[in-house]
Amino acid sequence: MGWMVPVGIVTAVSASHAFRTWVRARHGYPLDDRPERRRRRMLHALADDGMGTDRSVALLEAENERLTGQVGRLEERIAVLERIATDPAVRTAREIEALRDR
């Protein structure tokens, strides 16, 4: 009877993984959502498409530039939100009224 506990645990873990995979597949979610694996799959897909290394590097550089720009814009927005959150309410109200007057 002592062997039933480990077998039950292994069975429960396996069934849980199978159920989660089935739910993800059923609802259209990616089956493997770890970023490093997605990146690796993308690189392999680019290399397998016959595009060549130069084209793959160019595509990755373009994506990197796009993401860098997006991060820069988000940092600017966060800086504005931090300024709004830390500034006195009177100054913020005055700036909002000045914008309305334009």
Disulfide bonds with the S-S distance in Angstrom:
none
